[in-house]
Amino acid sequence: MDSRRIALVVYRIFAWVTGVGLVLLCAAMVNEYILGGSHKPVAIVGMMHGFLYMVYVVCTLVLAERCRWKPVRALLVAAAGTIPLASFVAERKVTRLVQTETLARTAS
């Protein structure tokens, strides 16, 4: 398997994990701050999301290095893990971009 493809697969996994974690964190925050629920879910999910986001950033940087992206693109993709649902959109766009670049590279 090509190193770009491996980096893309790992990136896609952590984009989804980070996105789901951020949605869960938002739900826990709504439960605590609006509905008056417990603080524990926010603390637990927040800590998990923070750790998983760091892994997501590393995966993004590895993919950016393998695909030779400009730093601005890498930063925008990494920032997508901080906005609810944005990591899902970024994952789709990044996947299409890398697949297109890979096809163009193999065709030439």
C-alpha positions, 0 to 999 in steps of 0.5 A: 500500500502507498504511504499516502493511502495509509496516511489517508485511511488513518486520517479518515478514521481520526476525522470521524472519531474526532467529529463524533467526539465533538458532537458528544461533547456539544451534547454533554455541554447542552445537557449540563449548561442548558438542562442542568445536568451533571458535569461529569460527562463534559469532563470525561468527553472533553478530556477524550476529545482533547486527546483524540484531537491531538491525534487528529492533528498529527494524522493531518500533519502526516497526510499533509507532509505525504501529499506536500500540501501548503501549510494553509491547507493543513491548518484549515484541515486541522482546524476542522476538528474544532468546529462541530460537524466540520471534520466530516465535511473536511474528511470528504473533501480531503479524501476526494482531493487525495484520490484525485491527486493520486489518480493524476500522479499514476496517470502521468 
